[in-house]
Amino acid sequence: MKKGKIGKPAACAAAALLFLCACEEVSYKVDYCGEKGAYYGAKDAYRTGETVTLYYDLIGTDTDYSFYLDDKQLKTDYEPEKGYILKFVMPGHDVKLECRTENTMYHPEKDGEDE
């Protein structure tokens, strides 16, 4: 073999290694704020660009629910048999998913006003 040239087996191995490295999918974590069990279908991590679909069915009739991904409110759908449906595309970084609730029946600032 001449000096400075690479043999076919070595070239094939190098090309395969580069291909495998380029195809490696990077996953990022979801912080569910300690409530991972409340989300049906929740995984610890998702690949960048993956569409994430979660269901939240722990619903009280006197409570409003809002969902935030990295402090940005998510648009949700709702189906009676599944609950809230959350969908988002996983970005290229770890994220925080938060459920914020507000009781719509009890308002301490209004208690006693009718007396």
C-alpha positions as CSV (number, residue, x, y, z in Angstrom):
1,M,0.0,0.0,0.0
2,K,1.3,3.5,-0.8
3,K,2.1,5.9,1.9
4,G,-0.8,8.4,2.6
5,K,-3.6,6.2,1.2
6,I,-6.2,4.4,3.3
7,G,-7.3,0.9,2.4
8,K,-10.8,0.0,1.5
9,P,-11.7,-1.8,4.7
10,A,-10.4,1.1,6.8
11,A,-12.3,3.6,4.6
12,C,-15.5,1.6,5.0
13,A,-15.1,1.4,8.7
14,A,-14.5,5.1,9.0
15,A,-17.5,5.9,6.8
16,A,-19.7,3.6,8.9
17,L,-18.6,5.2,12.1
18,L,-19.3,8.7,10.8
19,F,-22.7,7.6,9.6
20,L,-23.5,6.1,13.0
21,C,-22.4,9.2,14.9
22,A,-24.4,11.4,12.6
23,C,-27.5,9.3,13.1
24,E,-27.2,9.3,16.9
25,E,-30.4,10.7,18.3
26,V,-30.2,13.1,21.2
27,S,-32.8,12.8,23.9
28,Y,-33.7,15.4,26.5
29,K,-35.4,15.1,29.9
30,V,-38.9,16.3,30.9
31,D,-39.3,17.7,34.5
32,Y,-42.9,17.0,35.4
33,C,-42.6,19.0,38.7
34,G,-42.9,15.8,40.7
35,E,-46.2,14.9,38.9
36,K,-45.1,12.4,36.2
37,G,-47.6,9.9,37.4
38,A,-50.5,12.3,36.6
39,Y,-49.6,12.2,32.9
40,Y,-50.6,9.1,31.0
41,G,-47.9,8.1,28.5
42,A,-45.2,10.1,30.2
43,K,-41.6,9.2,29.6
44,D,-38.5,10.5,31.2
45,A,-37.0,11.8,28.0
46,Y,-37.8,12.3,24.3
47,R,-35.7,12.8,21.1
48,T,-35.3,16.3,19.7
49,G,-38.1,16.9,17.2
50,E,-40.3,14.1,18.5
51,T,-44.0,14.9,18.9
52,V,-44.9,14.3,22.5
53,T,-48.6,13.4,23.3
54,L,-49.7,13.2,26.9
55,Y,-53.0,12.8,28.6
56,Y,-54.0,14.3,31.9
57,D,-57.2,12.9,33.4
58,L,-57.0,13.8,37.1
59,I,-59.8,16.4,36.7
60,G,-61.9,18.0,39.4
61,T,-65.2,19.7,38.4
62,D,-64.5,22.8,40.4
63,T,-60.9,23.4,39.1
64,D,-59.4,25.1,36.1
65,Y,-56.3,23.6,34.6
66,S,-53.5,25.3,32.6
67,F,-50.4,23.6,31.3
68,Y,-47.0,25.2,30.7
69,L,-43.9,24.1,28.9
70,D,-41.0,26.1,30.1
71,D,-43.4,28.8,31.4
72,K,-45.1,29.1,28.1
73,Q,-48.8,28.1,28.1
74,L,-49.7,25.0,26.0
75,K,-52.8,24.8,23.9
76,T,-54.7,21.7,25.0
77,D,-57.6,19.6,23.6
78,Y,-60.1,17.8,25.7
79,E,-61.9,14.5,25.3
80,P,-64.2,13.2,28.1
81,E,-62.8,9.7,28.0
82,K,-59.1,10.8,27.9
83,G,-59.1,14.1,29.7
84,Y,-56.8,16.9,28.6
85,I,-54.6,16.2,25.6
86,L,-51.2,17.9,25.5
87,K,-49.0,17.9,22.4
88,F,-45.7,19.5,21.8
89,V,-42.6,19.0,19.7
90,M,-39.6,18.2,21.9
91,P,-37.0,21.0,21.6
92,G,-33.3,20.5,21.8
93,H,-33.0,21.0,25.5
94,D,-34.4,19.7,28.8
95,V,-37.9,21.1,29.5
96,K,-40.2,21.7,32.5
97,L,-43.9,20.7,32.2
98,E,-46.1,22.3,34.8
99,C,-49.8,21.9,35.6
100,R,-51.3,25.0,37.3
101,T,-54.7,24.7,38.9
102,E,-57.2,27.2,40.2
103,N,-60.2,26.3,42.3
104,T,-63.2,27.9,40.7
105,M,-65.6,27.3,43.6
106,Y,-63.7,28.7,46.6
107,H,-62.7,32.4,46.6
108,P,-61.5,33.5,50.1
109,E,-61.5,37.2,49.0
110,K,-65.3,36.9,48.4
111,D,-66.2,34.9,51.6
112,G,-68.5,36.8,53.8
113,E,-69.5,39.4,51.2
114,D,-73.1,38.3,51.2
115,E,-73.5,38.5,55.0
